[in-house]
Amino acid sequence: MPIALLPDRAVIVIAGEEAASFLQGVVTCNIETLEPGEARLGGLLTPQGKILFDFLIWRSGDGFRLDCPADQAPALAKRLTLYRLRAKVTIAVDPTLGLAAAWGGAEAAAATERLRDGRLPALGERLVSAEGAFSADATEADYHAHRIALGIPEGGRDFAYGDAFPHEALMDQLAGVDFRKGCYVGQEVVSRMQHRGTARTRIVPVISRDGEAVTSGAEVTAGPRVLGTVGSVSGARGLAMLRLDRLADAVAAGEPVRAGATILGVEKPSFATFAFPEVTPAG
């Protein structure tokens, strides 16, 4: 059962008597309903509602921890500190902690914290322990192949920070946004998109019909229409941020979807509830 180290991820520790109320007022997910042992998707947005940072957050002791991209951790900690004002909260990156992903019922005796990935049950668990304490039998590439096969986007790989709305990154589909909890940074824009149903762009799985590798960064087209761009890839599979209205037009016109010379099948994620064009299945 696979366990993969995630050296590209880091942990931020947020503690203090006002940590919960502070976080509730700035992040997209609901901190008050966060269950013990659950790592929930969340984000920190611009006032215009675009994603500055995405992360997994969980309760730990008398505070919280965030699992985020390692290269974004200092900037995320700094941004949270700016929002802290007079709140009784401490925020710091903890370089002593390492992260791993486990799926398929993997055993992980070395983990000091074992957390259910709240995005999707099939993703498995997040494991937290001292740096270097894990014994892995899978690679980071194996984890990303697993994530891509399930249709789960990741910031910095499938969308650019500061350039995508939560709906585009499927945060509304993966319990990363709470539409009832009240105000947070960027909340008004995100709520408007939800209630008006104006999200036309989504990250969805794509697969090469001929089995050739899909290229990250490739432009996705259908006839004269530009649909979007491929993000992370694993062999013949990938994730692509696409305009679904243009995809629907292409399907209606009988135009194949391509990334360069490669013809793509486009799939609706198994967990998705949004409207999706009737695309001929890949394969």
Secondary structure, DSSP 4 states (H G I P E B T S, - for coil): --EEE-TTEEEEEEESTTHHHHHHTTSSS-STTPPTTEEEEEEEE-TTS-EEEEEEEEEETTEEEEEEEGGGHHHHHHHHHHHHTT-S-EEEE-TTEEEEEE-SS---TT-SEEEEETT-GGG-EEEEEETT----SB-HHHHHHHHHHHT---BTTTB-TTS--TTTTTTTTTT---SSS---TTHHHHHHHHHHT---EEEEEEEETTSPPPPTTPEEEETTEEEEEEEEEETTEEEEEEEHHHHHHHHHHTPPEEETTEEEEE---TT--S----PPPP-
